């Protein structure tokens, strides 16, 4: 899987700092992980260094997961999201066809339901109301029902440590937010970020 990723995705997109393993040459660039401080009340908003929990594993993983486990940089991840925003192509390299991207970023839940009808958020601060799910992405169906500014059809996802990205085809923008605070339910970072970004759009 790592060879396939490198040959077909990472190499062609110029994502040179993305891999399943952080080697010795780059380990000093690995971001630290932080956890919500036990016993902290909401208004204090404190976090503690996660120590060994967030350190590089002692050896390369034996199992390469198709759904997680990659280490990357903001630059590399933005290149990936830009490829999606541009309909599967970036800097002359095409990985996906535009119709494939559109299909992947359409709601595939039965009867066009939102995620609230299927389940409930666990360890997340974002609402499932008005949000469907495509092939690998959340998809905004109704920003008003979601109670967060956005566009119908914007798609993205977030990580356990409060990271987030979304692509807004209507506003023609990609947003990548990197942080290392676990779990993502500690602060309403993603919804607040979206509000700030949309409040800054003036045209």
Buried (B, 14 or more C-beta within 10 A) or exposed (E): EBEEBBEEBBEBBBBEBBBBBBEEEBEEEEEEBBBBEEEEEEEEEEBEEBEEEBEBEEEEEEEBEEEEBBBBBBEBBBBBBBBBBBBBBBEEBEBBEEEEBBEBBBBBBEEEEBBBEEEEBEEBBBBBBBBBBBEEBBBBBBBEBBEBBBBBBBBBEBBBBBBBBBBBBEBEBBBBBBBBBBBBBBBBBBBEBBBEBBEEEEE
